[in-house]
Amino acid sequence: MEELDAACLEAFPSWLRNLNADARVLAQLVEEERGAEDARRHLAGALNYLFKSLDLIPDGIEDLGFIDDAFVFRAAAALAVDADATLAAGDLERLAKDDALMKDFLGQDYDRLQGYVRGLDQVNARGRTAHDVLGDPGARADLAREVRAWADAYEAPSFNRDVKTLVKLKAFLTAKLP
């Protein structure tokens, strides 16, 4: 097994176990209006992705259903920290640093993922875009409340620690990323 595969098979199950806590971190930053608007727009877009009906990988797919959400959170965190370095602390910094492993894993497809995440601020989920959320305190509070409810109900799926799972994951993303 290659070193990169071993690192991914170690990290990805942890990302799934902590997805609900990571969602809460992003929601708190968006709701509290901490950081530059560009940074918060990336985070709000990533949170909206949770509620998007058509994910890159459908949530019901065993082993992989929520790993795309974890990837989106990390890419958005990296974009947010790039937009506002004052956010490079604590859990957001940890998520942003995890982006490096995704970059190594995805290789040439990484730029496509980052472009996809940049475009999430335009995506309408539950009747609102990231721009709507940032411009309306009520929409921010609603999104944060919905994220907390989602996080309370979330049950981490298993992630089969097998290189075949990584092959399947990469194939999904390669096929689905615009």
C-alpha positions as CSV (number, residue, x, y, z in Angstrom):
1,M,0.0,0.0,0.0
2,E,1.3,3.4,-0.9
3,E,1.9,6.1,1.7
4,L,-0.8,8.3,0.3
5,D,-3.4,5.5,0.3
6,A,-2.5,4.7,4.0
7,A,-2.9,8.4,4.9
8,C,-6.3,8.6,3.2
9,L,-7.5,5.4,4.7
10,E,-6.5,6.8,8.1
11,A,-8.0,10.3,7.6
12,F,-11.2,9.8,5.7
13,P,-13.0,7.7,8.4
14,S,-12.1,10.4,10.9
15,W,-13.5,13.1,8.6
16,L,-16.8,11.2,8.5
17,R,-16.9,10.7,12.2
18,N,-16.4,14.4,12.8
19,L,-18.6,15.7,9.9
20,N,-21.3,16.9,12.3
21,A,-18.8,18.8,14.5
22,D,-17.2,20.3,11.4
23,A,-20.6,21.5,10.2
24,R,-21.2,23.2,13.5
25,V,-17.9,25.0,13.2
26,L,-18.7,26.4,9.8
27,A,-22.3,27.4,10.9
28,Q,-21.0,29.2,13.9
29,L,-18.6,31.3,11.8
30,V,-21.3,32.1,9.3
31,E,-23.8,33.0,12.0
32,E,-21.4,35.1,14.0
33,E,-20.3,37.0,10.9
34,R,-16.7,36.4,11.8
35,G,-14.2,37.0,9.0
36,A,-14.4,38.7,5.6
37,E,-17.6,38.3,3.5
38,D,-15.7,36.4,0.8
39,A,-14.5,33.9,3.4
40,R,-18.0,33.4,4.9
41,R,-19.5,33.1,1.5
42,H,-17.4,30.0,0.9
43,L,-18.5,28.6,4.2
44,A,-22.1,29.3,3.6
45,G,-21.9,27.7,0.2
46,A,-20.4,24.6,1.8
47,L,-23.2,24.4,4.4
48,N,-25.8,24.8,1.7
49,Y,-24.2,21.8,0.0
50,L,-25.4,19.7,3.0
51,F,-29.0,20.4,1.9
52,K,-28.5,20.2,-1.8
53,S,-30.6,17.5,-3.3
54,L,-28.0,16.3,-5.9
55,D,-24.6,15.8,-4.3
56,L,-21.4,14.7,-6.1
57,I,-21.9,11.4,-4.3
58,P,-25.4,10.5,-3.2
59,D,-25.6,10.4,0.6
60,G,-27.2,6.9,0.6
61,I,-24.1,5.3,-1.0
62,E,-22.5,3.0,1.6
63,D,-19.0,4.0,2.7
64,L,-18.9,7.1,0.4
65,G,-22.2,9.0,0.8
66,F,-21.0,11.8,3.0
67,I,-17.3,11.9,2.2
68,D,-18.0,14.4,-0.6
69,D,-19.5,16.7,2.1
70,A,-16.3,16.4,4.1
71,F,-14.2,17.2,1.0
72,V,-16.4,20.3,0.3
73,F,-16.0,21.5,3.9
74,R,-12.2,21.2,3.7
75,A,-12.0,22.9,0.3
76,A,-14.3,25.7,1.5
77,A,-12.2,26.1,4.7
78,A,-9.0,26.5,2.6
79,L,-10.7,29.1,0.4
80,A,-12.0,30.9,3.5
81,V,-8.6,31.0,5.1
82,D,-7.1,32.2,1.8
83,A,-9.6,35.0,1.7
84,D,-9.1,36.0,5.4
85,A,-6.0,34.8,7.2
86,T,-7.4,35.9,10.5
87,L,-9.6,32.8,10.3
88,A,-6.6,30.5,10.3
89,A,-7.0,29.3,13.9
90,G,-8.6,26.4,15.6
91,D,-10.9,24.0,13.8
92,L,-11.2,26.0,10.6
93,E,-7.4,26.0,10.3
94,R,-7.4,22.2,10.9
95,L,-10.0,21.8,8.1
96,A,-8.0,24.0,5.8
97,K,-4.8,22.0,6.4
98,D,-6.7,18.8,5.6
99,D,-7.2,20.3,2.1
100,A,-3.5,19.3,1.4
101,L,-4.3,15.6,1.7
102,M,-7.3,16.0,-0.6
103,K,-5.1,17.8,-3.1
104,D,-2.7,14.9,-3.1
105,F,-5.5,12.3,-3.3
106,L,-7.3,14.0,-6.2
107,G,-4.3,15.0,-8.2
108,Q,-5.4,16.7,-11.4
109,D,-9.0,16.6,-10.3
110,Y,-8.3,18.9,-7.3
111,D,-8.7,22.1,-9.3
112,R,-12.1,20.9,-10.5
113,L,-13.2,20.3,-6.9
114,Q,-12.0,23.7,-5.9
115,G,-13.8,25.3,-8.8
116,Y,-16.9,23.4,-7.9
117,V,-16.7,24.6,-4.3
118,R,-16.1,28.2,-5.4
119,G,-19.4,28.0,-7.4
120,L,-21.4,26.8,-4.4
121,D,-22.2,30.3,-3.4
122,Q,-24.5,30.5,-6.4
123,V,-26.3,27.2,-5.6
124,N,-29.9,27.5,-4.3
125,A,-30.6,25.0,-1.5
126,R,-33.8,25.3,0.6
127,G,-34.7,28.5,-1.3
128,R,-31.5,30.4,-0.5
129,T,-28.0,30.9,-1.8
130,A,-24.9,31.8,0.2
131,H,-25.5,35.4,-0.8
132,D,-29.0,35.3,0.6
133,V,-27.7,33.8,3.9
134,L,-25.0,36.5,4.3
135,G,-27.3,39.3,3.5
136,D,-30.1,38.4,5.9
137,P,-29.6,37.8,9.7
138,G,-32.8,35.7,9.7
139,A,-31.5,33.5,6.9
140,R,-28.2,33.1,8.8
141,A,-30.0,32.0,11.9
142,D,-32.2,29.6,10.0
143,L,-29.2,28.0,8.3
144,A,-27.3,27.7,11.6
145,R,-30.4,26.1,13.2
146,E,-30.9,23.7,10.3
147,V,-27.2,22.7,10.4
148,R,-27.3,22.1,14.1
149,A,-30.5,19.9,13.7
150,W,-28.7,18.0,10.9
151,A,-25.6,17.6,13.0
152,D,-27.7,16.3,15.9
153,A,-29.3,13.6,13.7
154,Y,-26.1,12.7,11.7
155,E,-24.8,9.2,12.1
156,A,-21.4,8.6,10.6
157,P,-21.3,5.9,7.9
158,S,-18.7,3.3,7.9
159,F,-15.7,3.8,5.6
160,N,-14.2,0.6,4.4
161,R,-10.4,0.9,4.9
162,D,-9.6,-0.7,1.6
163,V,-7.7,0.7,-1.4
164,K,-10.7,-0.3,-3.5
165,T,-12.8,2.2,-1.6
166,L,-10.3,4.9,-2.6
167,V,-10.5,3.8,-6.2
168,K,-14.3,4.0,-6.1
169,L,-14.2,7.4,-4.4
170,K,-11.8,8.8,-7.0
171,A,-13.9,7.4,-9.8
172,F,-17.0,9.0,-8.5
173,L,-15.4,12.4,-8.2
174,T,-13.6,12.2,-11.5
175,A,-16.9,11.4,-13.2
176,K,-19.1,13.9,-11.4
177,L,-16.9,17.0,-11.0
178,P,-17.6,19.6,-13.6
